[in-house]
């Protein structure tokens, strides 16, 4: 199986990043969310004292549902 992921800019022709993952379903369920969170999604950052809080662009349950 192959999963292609990309992040677009202001138009459909403005491809900023592209990644591909290959493997069986179990491998992809582990690999794809990692790639999305590390390379393609932006994260809002807040600070509570010295603690850094990063909130993902999409909930984990939504990413699993997509896959």
Secondary structure, DSSP 4 states (H G I P E B T S, - for coil): -EEEEEEE-SSTT-EEEEEEEES-HHHHHHHHHHHIIIII---EEEEETTEEEEE-SS-HHHHHHH-
